[in-house]
Amino acid sequence: MSKTGTIYLLPSDLDTSTPHLTIPEYNKGIILSTKTFIIENERTARRFLKKVDKSIEISDLNFISLNKHTTKEEIDNLLTDIFLGKDIGVLSEAGCPAIADPGAKVVQLAHQSGIKVVPLVGPSSIILALMASGFNGQQFNFSGYLPKEPGERLKKLKVLEKLSGQINATQIFIETPFRNDHMLNDILKGCYPSTMLCIAKNITGPDESIISNTISNWKKIRPKIGKVPCVFLIYAGSLKKN
């Protein structure tokens, strides 16, 4: 019986200027020995791999796309090389694969097929933001993207705030960069003044900013976030309703 390959979950940089600061040397060795990569965007993957090691010959690599347009039939065929004994690396657009990322579909398929999955160390904006927020790191919930319709987004924010107060848990979520300021407006409009909000911008980048403050204080500052990668965290563990 032929040996199957291994799935390696390969974190990528959060900021394109700092891969040398966030990607361990061990990962580089795995990347150099891997020829097949499951990726969201080939251009982003090529650029990241070249930053990891300039000697990598991109033309020698096999890139398999996995995104919201990938059909179920295509997903079922993602692991063909694994059964030929080859290893496959799963790369996220930014940060850790399978965390708020379509790579989870590959991992699920691998477990169903009895294939070994190896997660490698690397940056996660979600965990780094939680670490630096000062909020409850014992109990937390990540909700991914909230509804993009303003009314539905506001409703969801109120649900998360209430849940945070009830179970003393930090609530973490993200937004598409061009809607960051709309998200902030809804948070300031819908949450209680005493609720804590952390805005974590461009984590690991040269202009990184991670600030926690009450909603009432954020209203006084009223920052413009702009179109940069951002993680939002709210904490209402001691929430007192008016």
N, C-alpha and C positions, 0 to 999 in steps of 0.2 A: 504494500500500500504506500503510495507516494506521500511525502511530507507536505503539509500545507504551510503557507506562509503566515505571517503575523501582521495584525493591524496595529500601526503605531499612530497614536494621536499626538500630532506635532503642533504645539502652540506657536503662533506667529507674533510678531511685535505689535504693540498697540499704537506706537508712534514710529513712523518709518525712519526717523533719525537715530533711534536708540536700540536696534536689535542686539548690539554687542553688550548692552547693559542688562537685557532681560531674557536672552536665550542662552541656557547653559551649554557649556562645551560638549557635554555628553550628547545633547540633541544633534549637534553638528555631525557627529560620527554616524548617527542613525540616518540623517538626511543624506550624507555622502554615499551610504551603502544602499539607498532606496532609489528605484528607477520609476516607480509608478506612484502617482499622487492623485488623490481625490480632492478636488478643489471647487470653490465657488466661482472664482474668476481667474482665468489663466494668466492674464496680464499681471494681476496682483501677486499671484503665486510665483511667477517668473522673477519678478522684482525682488521678492523676499528671499528666494533661494540664492540669487546672485549676491545679496547682501550677506547671507550666511557664509558663503564661500565663492569667491570670484572664479575659482577653477571649475565650478560646476558647468558642464556642457548641457545647456537647456535642450538642444536638439536630440540628446540621447534619452530624454525623459518622456514618459507617457502620462499625459494629463487627462483625467476623467472628470467631467463637470457634474456637480451635484448642486442644484439650486431649486427654487420654487417651480421651475419649468420642467424639471426632470420627471419623466413618467414612471409609473410603478414598474413597468417592464424594464426600463433602463436601470432602475434601482436594483432590481432582482439580478441584473447582470454585472453589478459593480465589482463583485469579488472574483471575477473570472481568473485574474492573475494569482490570487491567493491559492486556488486549487491547483495551480501549476507550480506551486512551491515558492512563489515570489512574495516578498513583503510589500505592503502598501502603506503609504503615509497619508494621513488625513489632515489637511491644512484648512484652518479657518481663515476668513478674511482678516480678522484681527483677534488676538487672544486665543482662548482655548477652544479646540474643536468640540462639538456636541453640546456646548453651553450656549444657549440662545443661537443655535447654529444648526444647519441641516445635517451636519455630520452625525447627529444622533441616529439618523436613519441607517447609516452604515454600521454603527455600533450594534444597533438592534438586530440587524441582519446577521452580523458576525456571531452574536450570541446564539441566534437560532440555528446557525450552521456549525456551532461548536468550534469557532475560530478564536484563537487567543487575541485579546485586546490589551495593549499596553499604553496607558496614559503617561505622557512625559511632562516634566515640570516646565512651567512657563507662566507668563503674566495673564491674569484674569482681572479685567476692569471691575467686575462685580465684587470679587473678594477684596481687591485692593481698596476699593471705595469703602467697603464695610469696615475694614481694618482702620482706616484713617478717619472714619466718621465720628467715633466716640459713642456710637449707638450700641444697642444690645447685640452682641455677637454670639450669644448663646441661643437665641431664637430669632430667626429671620426668614423672610420669604421673598423670592424673586418672581416678579410677575411679567417679565419681558416687556413687550410693547403694550401700552394701554390703547384703548380705542382712539382712532384718529379724529372721529367726529367730536367737536367740542362738548356737546351736551352729554354724550356717553362717557367721554373722558372724565368729565367733572364728577359724574355719578360713581365711576370706578374709583376715583381718588378718595371720595368720601367713604366708600366701602373699605378701602385699604386703611384709611386713617382710623376708622371705627375698630377694625380688626386689630390694629396695632395697639390701641388702647385696651381692648378686651383681653388680649393674650400676651401683652408686653413684648411684642415682636417688631423688629425693624422691617419695614417694607421697602423693597428695592425694585426699581423699574428703569427702563431706558426709553429713549425717543429717537426718531430719525433726526439728525442734526438740524435740518431746516425747519423743524417744528419745535425746537428747544424753547424758544421764547414764548410760544403759545402754551407749551406745557407749564412753564414757570408761572405764567399769568393765571392759569387755572388752579395751580397749587395755592398761590397767594389768595386767590378769590375764594376757594372752597374749603380750605383747612382752618382749624382753630388757631388763634394767635399764639397759644402756648405750645402747639405742636412744633417739633424740631424738624428742620429740613437741611439736608446736606446736599450740596451741589458739587459734584466731582468732575472737573473738566480736563480733558486731554491728559489722562493719567499716563505717567512715564514720559511725557513730552517735555520739552524745554520750558513751556509755558503752563505746566501743570498747576491746577488750582483746586484745592479740596477744602471747602469751608462749611462748617455747621453753625446754624443759628436758628433762633425761633422764627416762626412765620411773621410775628409782629416786627422783629428787627429786619428781616428780609424786605418787608414792605418799605421800610425807611431807606434801605440801600438801593433797592430796585435795580439789580444788575441786568445788563444785556448779555446773554450767554453767547449768542452768535452760533454759527454753523460749525461747531466742533463736536467731537465725540464726548458724550456726557452721560453720567450715571446720576440718578436722583434717588435719595433715600429719605423716608419720613419716619419719624418715631414719636408716637403719642403714648408711650408707656404710662405716663402720669396724667393722661388726658382728663380734664375736668370740664364737663359740659356746662355752658352758661344757662 
